[in-house]
Each structure stands twice: as structure tokens, then as C-alpha cells.
């Protein structure tokens, strides 16, 4: 797990006062970041009532706050790294479900990315551009890179000095909560809860940050409402922090949900996607999903089939399709979700058939292929897209023919020819049920993955496209968005 580490680049401080009038100035250290568990005695017991952020901030009753420590932590100290948790077949059943944002729909992903001032945002909810977008990006970048110097500069020398005092307190308190200084964060919450300059949503997110990681009720944002960029950034950070903590607790199902939501929120945010972060989150997602959606013991929607004598996986697939209307399945997906890859099945075995339909989102800005079950992302891979003049088309497609070791018929190039750009697999893209010239394929030159290199096709590394090929059924929906 890539946890927070101590930043040894000097004491980067946000100088934000703790008084309700905003006239008193104290130092809040934002250079020290949390490594693993919170220190003993620092966990807050703040509780957000209900799941509605606009109501929770008004009804939240904080416990008595302890004074802010007078000493500044040693930012040069090295925190111990925690070992990776050992995988288990079945995830621990969560005590309470993670409060998810509303799931995305096909309509919310189709087409190109909207401008920052248009009324659409992460997971389909609206984004209010209230002048806090720059701060939102800086805050998120500080959390992603684990380097708060730009955030400190923004708050002490940049536009942050012109913000309302309550919003300054909000940012300082939120960062303090992230690094485990919950008493100081609680004091800031108490000081600003009745002041102007912060929204009830922002207050609810600060209250959630004060709770210990792994037990946070991340406020739900209704898809019909609007959220300012700063609140969006705060929500994304809490989801990511929660996903990491749930991984440590081996609560793989809830961790996978949080990683999935975080990735999709980044794709729909009003700023350009952070490509490296999406791939990094995707790697953590793969570990969680390996114990959840791609594990027989995972807690996911399914239909059970008992293997009869003499039945092959192709027979089981056909029987499942006959017995369940609307099912979309392939033998490779049955293998992956039941742990059968490289193993035999036997008469009497009970196999689980996923009932959530497999689908793909290709985000051109992020250079990312998202493989999903329903609205939950299961795997993320990097991809190359069309070059200038041969741009990859936007829209909704379906998977047609799937070919192993494809030849390039239009150029007369056989598989293995060094000039054949198709790699090891080809998944044809149909538009309105008709063949197109586009597809998802591998490449003999992985250096082009991540760039604008193709004639409009989606280009993936061979190992990645091989995996997608096995688990994505024909007829699956593919949404290509800008």
C-alpha cells in the first residue's frame, strides 16, 4: 500500500487562525502526513448524523475539543512502513455499507468532457464553479503527491490569503484531520460551523475527515444537486483515504467500491484527469477486486449454476443464458470470477455467474480503459489513442468479433509481422450493430501506449488486452468519452 509518508522538505506551514473572528493567527503544520494508523489517542469521535451533507453539518454536535498542541512535529522523522496485508478468499463482511455517491450512467459518460463552468461533474452531479477550482486542484494534488508545499504557498502567499477566514480554517482543519491532528481539526470545525464563507457540504466533509479512517461515513452527494469544486476535491480525498484504510482492514469489497468511485469521479471532474494517479489507484483497485469481484468468495450479485456431468464451460454458459434473460457472459469471465483459470471444474461444483453486465469506458483524456461490472470499475489499464488527424471517435459502441493473433487484413500483414500494429488480440467495435474500422487491440510496441499513436483504435499492452479479451463478452457496451 502506498500510504502517507513524512515529507522531509522542511516545515511547510499553513498560517491560519483558530479564532471565530479570523483575527488570531496560529501555525498549523501541513508538512507531516499520516503513515498508516493514527497515533494513539488522536482519533476523534465526531459523528455525522445521517447521510445528507446539507443536513448533517447543521445537526452535528462535536465533543469538547482539546487545545491545539503547542509544539510542531518533527517533519524529518521517518515513519515506519506497514507490511502489505495477506490476501484472503472472502472479504470481511462490512459492519455498514460505504455511503457511495450516486453511480454513473451510460448517459453521464457518453460524449466529450464538459468545460468547468458547465453543469455536470463527477458521477453526473453538477459542479458549481465558485472560484474554488484552483484550490480544489492544489489540495487534491497535495494529497496525491504527498507534497503539500504548493498548498502551503497558495494559502500563505497566493490567492488563499484573499479567501474568507472560515474557508481558510476549513482547509487547514481538513488537512490536519488527514494527517491525524484531529483535536486541532475539531477546534477549527467548532470555530467555523456558524460562520459565513463555507457551505454545509464542506462542513459535513470536514466532520467526516475527523472520524478515524476505515470508519468514515463519507457524505453522499445527490446526483440532482450541485457541488463546488473544493467540496468535490475533499470528497475524493476522503474516498481515497478510506479505500486505503479498508484495504488494511482486508475489507476488500468496500475498498473496491471506494477506489471505483474515486477513479470515476476524477474522470468527471472539471479539471484534466491526473493520469498517473488513475493508474496508481487502478493498481490498488486490482488488488481489492482480486479478492472481491474477481473472487468466488466475493460479495457480488450472481446466479449459481451446478455443474452437470460432461459439461464444459461453453455448455454452462449456454445454459445460463437460457435460464436468465438479459445475462451477458463469456467463459473467460466465468473462469475469472470462480478462480478456475488454469484449473478444472468437476460435476457437482457450484459456479457463480455475474449478473451485473460487463462494460467498458474508454477515457481519451485519461488514456485509460475501465472494465466494469455494472457501474463498478473492476480493472483499469492505460491505452494509446488516435493521432492527430486520425482521432478516436466518441460515442457508444458494442464488442463484435474477438480474434486471437490477428492479421492486419487491409494491409496484408500476418500476425507476427513486425509491421502489423495489432498485437496479440483484436476486439472489434460495432457502431449501431454495424462493423466499423475501429477496435481495441494489442501492440508489438508498448512504448506508444499512453500516447496519440494509432489510426483511431484503442491500443493496449498485450498482457492487458489479453486479460480484457478473456473477460469481456461479445455484445458488451463500450463508451468512448473525451
SEMARFI-637370 format. One line per field, with one value per residue (C-alpha): residue number from 1; residue in three letters; chain; x, y, z. Coordinates in steps of 0.1 Angstrom, whole numbers, plus 5000, padded with zeros to 4 digits. Layout:
BEGIN
pos = [NUM  ...]
code = [ALA  ...]
unit = [A  ...]
east = [X  ...]
north = [Y  ...]
up = [Z  ...]
//
This chain:
BEGIN
pos = [1  2  3  4  5  6  7  8  9  10  11  12  13  14  15  16  17  18  19  20  21  22  23  24  25  26  27  28  29  30  31  32  33  34  35  36  37  38  39  40  41  42  43  44  45  46  47  48  49  50  51  52  53  54  55  56  57  58  59  60  61  62  63  64  65  66  67  68  69  70  71  72  73  74  75  76  77  78  79  80  81  82  83  84  85  86  87  88  89  90  91  92  93  94  95  96  97  98  99  100  101  102  103  104  105  106  107  108  109  110  111  112  113  114  115  116  117  118  119  120  121  122  123  124  125  126  127  128  129  130  131  132  133  134  135  136  137  138  139  140  141  142  143  144  145  146  147  148  149  150  151  152  153  154  155  156  157  158  159  160  161  162  163  164  165  166  167  168  169  170  171  172  173  174  175  176  177  178  179  180  181  182  183  184  185  186  187  188  189  190  191  192  193  194  195  196  197  198  199  200  201  202  203  204  205  206  207  208  209  210  211  212  213  214  215  216  217  218  219  220  221  222  223  224  225  226  227  228  229  230  231  232  233  234  235  236  237  238  239  240  241  242  243  244  245  246  247  248  249  250  251  252  253  254  255  256  257  258  259  260  261  262  263  264  265  266  267  268  269  270  271  272  273  274  275  276  277  278  279  280  281  282  283  284  285  286  287  288  289  290  291  292  293  294  295  296  297  298  299  300  301  302  303  304  305  306  307  308  309  310  311  312  313  314  315  316  317  318  319  320  321  322  323  324  325  326  327  328  329  330  331  332  333  334  335  336  337  338  339  340  341  342  343  344  345  346  347  348  349  350  351  352  353  354  355  356  357  358  359  360  361  362  363  364  365  366  367  368  369  370  371  372  373  374  375  376  377  378  379  380  381  382  383  384  385  386  387  388  389  390  391  392  393  394  395  396  397  398  399  400  401  402  403  404  405  406  407  408  409  410  411  412  413  414  415  416  417  418  419  420  421  422  423  424  425  426  427  428  429  430  431  432  433  434  435  436  437  438  439  440  441  442  443  444  445  446  447  448  449  450  451  452  453  454  455  456  457  458  459  460  461  462  463  464  465  466  467  468  469  470  471  472  473  474  475  476  477  478  479  480  481  482]
code = [UNK  UNK  UNK  UNK  UNK  UNK  UNK  UNK  UNK  UNK  UNK  UNK  UNK  UNK  UNK  UNK  UNK  UNK  UNK  UNK  UNK  UNK  UNK  UNK  UNK  UNK  UNK  UNK  UNK  UNK  UNK  UNK  UNK  UNK  UNK  UNK  UNK  UNK  UNK  UNK  UNK  UNK  UNK  UNK  UNK  UNK  UNK  UNK  UNK  UNK  UNK  UNK  UNK  UNK  UNK  UNK  UNK  UNK  UNK  UNK  UNK  UNK  UNK  UNK  UNK  UNK  UNK  UNK  UNK  UNK  UNK  UNK  UNK  UNK  UNK  UNK  UNK  UNK  UNK  UNK  UNK  UNK  UNK  UNK  UNK  UNK  UNK  UNK  UNK  UNK  UNK  UNK  UNK  UNK  UNK  UNK  UNK  UNK  UNK  UNK  UNK  UNK  UNK  UNK  UNK  UNK  UNK  UNK  UNK  UNK  UNK  UNK  UNK  UNK  UNK  UNK  UNK  UNK  UNK  UNK  UNK  UNK  UNK  UNK  UNK  UNK  UNK  UNK  UNK  UNK  UNK  UNK  UNK  UNK  UNK  UNK  UNK  UNK  UNK  UNK  UNK  UNK  UNK  UNK  UNK  UNK  UNK  UNK  UNK  UNK  UNK  UNK  UNK  UNK  UNK  UNK  UNK  UNK  UNK  UNK  UNK  UNK  UNK  UNK  UNK  UNK  UNK  UNK  UNK  UNK  UNK  UNK  UNK  UNK  UNK  UNK  UNK  UNK  UNK  UNK  UNK  UNK  UNK  UNK  UNK  UNK  UNK  UNK  UNK  UNK  UNK  UNK  UNK  UNK  UNK  UNK  UNK  UNK  UNK  UNK  UNK  UNK  UNK  UNK  UNK  UNK  UNK  UNK  UNK  UNK  UNK  UNK  UNK  UNK  UNK  UNK  UNK  UNK  UNK  UNK  UNK  UNK  UNK  UNK  UNK  UNK  UNK  UNK  UNK  UNK  UNK  UNK  UNK  UNK  UNK  UNK  UNK  UNK  UNK  UNK  UNK  UNK  UNK  UNK  UNK  UNK  UNK  UNK  UNK  UNK  UNK  UNK  UNK  UNK  UNK  UNK  UNK  UNK  UNK  UNK  UNK  UNK  UNK  UNK  UNK  UNK  UNK  UNK  UNK  UNK  UNK  UNK  UNK  UNK  UNK  UNK  UNK  UNK  UNK  UNK  UNK  UNK  UNK  UNK  UNK  UNK  UNK  UNK  UNK  UNK  UNK  UNK  UNK  UNK  UNK  UNK  UNK  UNK  UNK  UNK  UNK  UNK  UNK  UNK  UNK  UNK  UNK  UNK  UNK  UNK  UNK  UNK  UNK  UNK  UNK  UNK  UNK  UNK  UNK  UNK  UNK  UNK  UNK  UNK  UNK  UNK  UNK  UNK  UNK  UNK  UNK  UNK  UNK  UNK  UNK  UNK  UNK  UNK  UNK  UNK  UNK  UNK  UNK  UNK  UNK  UNK  UNK  UNK  UNK  UNK  UNK  UNK  UNK  UNK  UNK  UNK  UNK  UNK  UNK  UNK  UNK  UNK  UNK  UNK  UNK  UNK  UNK  UNK  UNK  UNK  UNK  UNK  UNK  UNK  UNK  UNK  UNK  UNK  UNK  UNK  UNK  UNK  UNK  UNK  UNK  UNK  UNK  UNK  UNK  UNK  UNK  UNK  UNK  UNK  UNK  UNK  UNK  UNK  UNK  UNK  UNK  UNK  UNK  UNK  UNK  UNK  UNK  UNK  UNK  UNK  UNK  UNK  UNK  UNK  UNK  UNK  UNK  UNK  UNK  UNK  UNK  UNK  UNK  UNK  UNK  UNK  UNK  UNK  UNK  UNK  UNK  UNK  UNK  UNK  UNK  UNK  UNK  UNK  UNK  UNK  UNK  UNK  UNK  UNK  UNK  UNK  UNK  UNK  UNK  UNK  UNK  UNK  UNK  UNK  UNK  UNK  UNK  UNK  UNK  UNK  UNK  UNK  UNK  UNK  UNK  UNK  UNK  UNK  UNK  UNK  UNK  UNK  UNK  UNK  UNK  UNK  UNK  UNK  UNK  UNK  UNK  UNK]
unit = [A  A  A  A  A  A  A  A  A  A  A  A  A  A  A  A  A  A  A  A  A  A  A  A  A  A  A  A  A  A  A  A  A  A  A  A  A  A  A  A  A  A  A  A  A  A  A  A  A  A  A  A  A  A  A  A  A  A  A  A  A  A  A  A  A  A  A  A  A  A  A  A  A  A  A  A  A  A  A  A  A  A  A  A  A  A  A  A  A  A  A  A  A  A  A  A  A  A  A  A  A  A  A  A  A  A  A  A  A  A  A  A  A  A  A  A  A  A  A  A  A  A  A  A  A  A  A  A  A  A  A  A  A  A  A  A  A  A  A  A  A  A  A  A  A  A  A  A  A  A  A  A  A  A  A  A  A  A  A  A  A  A  A  A  A  A  A  A  A  A  A  A  A  A  A  A  A  A  A  A  A  A  A  A  A  A  A  A  A  A  A  A  A  A  A  A  A  A  A  A  A  A  A  A  A  A  A  A  A  A  A  A  A  A  A  A  A  A  A  A  A  A  A  A  A  A  A  A  A  A  A  A  A  A  A  A  A  A  A  A  A  A  A  A  A  A  A  A  A  A  A  A  A  A  A  A  A  A  A  A  A  A  A  A  A  A  A  A  A  A  A  A  A  A  A  A  A  A  A  A  A  A  A  A  A  A  A  A  A  A  A  A  A  A  A  A  A  A  A  A  A  A  A  A  A  A  A  A  A  A  A  A  A  A  A  A  A  A  A  A  A  A  A  A  A  A  A  A  A  A  A  A  A  A  A  A  A  A  A  A  A  A  A  A  A  A  A  A  A  A  A  A  A  A  A  A  A  A  A  A  A  A  A  A  A  A  A  A  A  A  A  A  A  A  A  A  A  A  A  A  A  A  A  A  A  A  A  A  A  A  A  A  A  A  A  A  A  A  A  A  A  A  A  A  A  A  A  A  A  A  A  A  A  A  A  A  A  A  A  A  A  A  A  A  A  A  A  A  A  A  A  A  A  A  A  A  A  A  A  A  A  A  A  A  A  A  A  A  A  A  A  A  A  A  A  A  A  A  A  A  A  A  A  A  A  A  A  A  A  A  A  A  A  A  A  A  A  A  A  A  A  A]
east = [5000  5012  5004  5011  5048  5066  5077  5113  5115  5113  5084  5057  5031  4996  4992  4955  4940  4918  4896  4860  4867  4897  4919  4942  4969  4984  5006  4992  5017  5008  5042  5037  5014  4999  5017  4993  4973  4966  4987  4972  4948  4944  4912  4882  4847  4828  4797  4779  4742  4725  4738  4727  4756  4734  4716  4744  4765  4737  4729  4765  4773  4811  4827  4847  4879  4914  4937  4960  4995  5020  5048  5054  5061  5095  5089  5122  5113  5108  5076  5077  5062  5034  5035  5010  4980  4978  4950  4921  4895  4864  4864  4854  4817  4815  4796  4780  4780  4802  4780  4786  4780  4752  4765  4773  4752  4759  4745  4767  4798  4789  4805  4833  4844  4825  4840  4845  4816  4790  4766  4780  4806  4818  4794  4770  4763  4766  4797  4794  4824  4825  4862  4875  4886  4922  4923  4905  4931  4960  4945  4940  4974  4990  4972  4981  5018  5021  5038  5020  5044  5023  4993  5012  5024  4989  4975  5003  5013  4988  4950  4944  4952  4922  4897  4872  4887  4862  4873  4910  4900  4882  4913  4936  4913  4907  4945  4950  4924  4941  4975  4959  4957  4921  4919  4932  4908  4879  4888  4886  4853  4839  4852  4836  4804  4783  4804  4799  4823  4818  4790  4771  4786  4821  4814  4800  4832  4854  4833  4838  4875  4877  4864  4891  4900  4882  4851  4842  4807  4817  4788  4766  4763  4729  4732  4705  4724  4755  4788  4815  4850  4865  4839  4844  4882  4876  4852  4876  4904  4882  4872  4909  4919  4890  4899  4935  4923  4897  4925  4945  4914  4910  4876  4882  4846  4841  4877  4870  4838  4857  4885  4860  4841  4873  4885  4852  4849  4884  4873  4842  4858  4861  4899  4921  4925  4956  4967  4994  4971  4944  4968  4981  4946  4939  4967  4952  4918  4931  4943  4910  4890  4912  4895  4861  4846  4872  4870  4844  4841  4834  4802  4788  4754  4754  4734  4745  4749  4756  4779  4765  4784  4801  4795  4822  4823  4807  4778  4775  4775  4747  4726  4730  4719  4688  4679  4685  4671  4694  4726  4758  4786  4816  4836  4866  4846  4832  4867  4879  4851  4853  4891  4892  4919  4943  4921  4894  4858  4840  4804  4787  4807  4786  4798  4788  4777  4779  4746  4759  4767  4803  4810  4839  4846  4875  4885  4907  4919  4930  4943  4925  4904  4879  4865  4833  4806  4775  4787  4816  4851  4869  4902  4919  4945  4965  4959  4970  4946  4943  4969  4962  4941  4930  4913  4895  4857  4835  4802  4787  4799  4795  4820  4819  4844  4871  4903  4934  4967  4950  4963  4960  4939  4937  4975  4980  5001  5001  5003  5038  5048  5069  5048  5015  5004  4975  4994  4980  4943  4916  4882  4861  4839  4805  4785  4748  4753  4774  4811  4835  4871  4879  4888  4906  4939  4974  5006  5042  5055  5043  5062  5032  5007  4996  5002  4984  4998  4970  4947  4918  4919  4924  4959  4968  4998  4995  4992  4965  4944  4948  4931  4904  4898  4891  4866  4847  4818  4807  4779  4793  4789  4819  4816  4844  4845  4867]
north = [5000  5035  5052  5088  5093  5121  5149  5158  5191  5215  5228  5238  5256  5270  5301  5301  5315  5295  5323  5327  5362  5350  5377  5355  5337  5304  5278  5245  5221  5206  5190  5160  5134  5102  5069  5040  5041  5073  5078  5065  5090  5111  5096  5118  5105  5131  5115  5128  5123  5108  5107  5141  5165  5196  5184  5166  5198  5215  5187  5177  5180  5179  5166  5190  5199  5196  5225  5225  5212  5240  5220  5214  5178  5168  5167  5150  5119  5088  5068  5030  5014  4988  4954  4946  4926  4890  4882  4862  4844  4860  4897  4905  4914  4952  4963  4991  4999  5027  5057  5059  5088  5081  5057  5069  5060  5055  5089  5106  5092  5094  5123  5147  5163  5194  5227  5236  5261  5236  5219  5184  5168  5137  5108  5130  5156  5193  5213  5249  5269  5293  5303  5275  5252  5262  5255  5222  5211  5222  5204  5172  5173  5178  5146  5126  5136  5136  5170  5200  5228  5242  5241  5260  5286  5291  5296  5319  5338  5332  5336  5317  5348  5365  5338  5342  5334  5305  5288  5292  5274  5247  5239  5239  5217  5193  5188  5184  5157  5139  5138  5127  5160  5156  5177  5207  5199  5197  5231  5246  5229  5244  5278  5279  5260  5291  5314  5325  5315  5277  5256  5229  5203  5214  5213  5178  5167  5182  5164  5131  5137  5140  5104  5077  5062  5029  5041  5073  5080  5100  5123  5114  5139  5137  5135  5161  5187  5207  5206  5232  5221  5223  5200  5176  5175  5169  5141  5124  5126  5111  5083  5075  5077  5054  5029  5026  5021  4995  4976  4974  4960  4935  4948  4943  4948  4983  4992  4983  5004  5034  5030  5026  5058  5078  5069  5077  5110  5120  5113  5135  5164  5198  5196  5175  5139  5130  5101  5088  5089  5070  5042  5041  5039  5013  4991  4993  4986  4955  4941  4948  4934  4903  4895  4908  4909  4885  4860  4833  4843  4880  4897  4905  4899  4864  4834  4799  4771  4735  4717  4685  4655  4661  4699  4722  4759  4766  4744  4761  4795  4785  4770  4802  4823  4802  4803  4840  4867  4897  4879  4888  4863  4846  4816  4836  4857  4825  4813  4846  4850  4814  4811  4785  4800  4771  4747  4721  4721  4690  4677  4690  4722  4753  4782  4818  4837  4875  4891  4927  4933  4938  4970  4993  5030  5045  5079  5096  5124  5100  5074  5048  5017  5010  4975  4975  4952  4973  5007  4994  4995  4962  4969  4999  4998  5025  5029  5047  5066  5081  5105  5140  5137  5101  5108  5081  5086  5094  5076  5042  5010  4973  4945  4924  4898  4888  4875  4859  4866  4889  4896  4931  4922  4957  4959  4922  4917  4884  4880  4884  4906  4935  4960  4946  4970  4948  4928  4896  4904  4923  4933  4948  4978  4979  5011  5007  4970  4976  4969  4999  5002  5006  4982  4976  4957  4950  4963  4950  4984  4991  5025  5040  5031  5063  5085  5095  5069  5049  5054  5058  5024  5019  5004  4984  4964  4928  4914  4939  4933  4896  4899  4921  4898  4869  4886  4910  4892  4899  4924  4944  4981  5003  5041  5063  5097  5127]
up = [5000  4992  5024  5035  5044  5062  5039  5047  5028  5057  5077  5052  5073  5066  5088  5096  5128  5151  5164  5152  5140  5120  5135  5156  5137  5147  5128  5115  5103  5069  5062  5084  5068  5082  5079  5085  5116  5136  5167  5199  5214  5183  5169  5171  5180  5159  5143  5113  5117  5086  5051  5038  5039  5039  5070  5087  5091  5109  5133  5141  5178  5184  5216  5238  5219  5233  5229  5198  5207  5211  5196  5159  5149  5135  5098  5092  5112  5092  5098  5098  5067  5073  5056  5028  5041  5031  5006  5017  4996  5011  5022  5057  5058  5064  5095  5075  5038  5025  5016  4978  4956  4931  4904  4869  4840  4803  4796  4821  4804  4767  4747  4755  4787  4796  4804  4841  4841  4826  4850  4850  4873  4890  4886  4869  4896  4888  4897  4907  4897  4926  4922  4943  4914  4917  4954  4948  4923  4946  4976  4956  4941  4975  4987  4955  4955  4993  4989  5005  4996  4968  4991  5017  4992  4979  5014  5027  4996  4969  4964  4996  5015  5000  5009  5037  5071  5075  5043  5054  5086  5066  5045  5075  5095  5067  5062  5099  5100  5072  5090  5123  5142  5149  5180  5161  5132  5157  5171  5136  5130  5162  5152  5117  5119  5123  5101  5065  5038  5039  5028  5047  5023  5031  5068  5065  5047  5074  5100  5082  5079  5117  5121  5121  5087  5079  5098  5080  5066  5035  5029  4999  4972  4954  4916  4912  4933  4927  4944  4944  4933  4967  4982  4953  4959  4996  4989  4965  4991  5018  4994  4986  5022  5031  5003  5016  5052  5042  5023  5055  5073  5044  5037  5000  4989  5004  4994  4958  4958  4971  4945  4918  4928  4932  4897  4881  4900  4887  4851  4855  4874  4857  4857  4834  4848  4867  4845  4868  4898  4879  4871  4906  4920  4894  4907  4942  4928  4911  4944  4961  4932  4931  4965  4955  4920  4906  4935  4941  4977  4969  4978  4944  4925  4910  4898  4908  4884  4895  4870  4855  4843  4810  4809  4796  4804  4770  4779  4813  4796  4771  4799  4820  4790  4785  4822  4827  4804  4798  4810  4793  4800  4784  4795  4804  4829  4845  4849  4864  4889  4901  4903  4875  4854  4849  4869  4861  4872  4883  4884  4914  4916  4921  4899  4903  4872  4875  4868  4866  4829  4819  4801  4792  4794  4774  4786  4759  4781  4808  4783  4804  4797  4825  4827  4848  4862  4862  4875  4895  4880  4882  4862  4848  4821  4802  4765  4734  4712  4677  4665  4651  4620  4629  4662  4681  4676  4706  4713  4723  4706  4713  4711  4679  4667  4691  4674  4688  4670  4644  4609  4595  4565  4550  4548  4541  4572  4591  4628  4639  4611  4627  4607  4620  4647  4661  4687  4702  4704  4685  4698  4671  4678  4663  4658  4658  4652  4621  4616  4619  4612  4649  4676  4709  4702  4715  4701  4694  4705  4741  4741  4723  4750  4767  4736  4704  4681  4663  4633  4657  4675  4712  4717  4748  4761  4750  4786  4793  4762  4767  4801  4787  4758  4782  4805  4781  4763  4728  4728  4758  4757  4751  4758  4744  4760  4756]
//
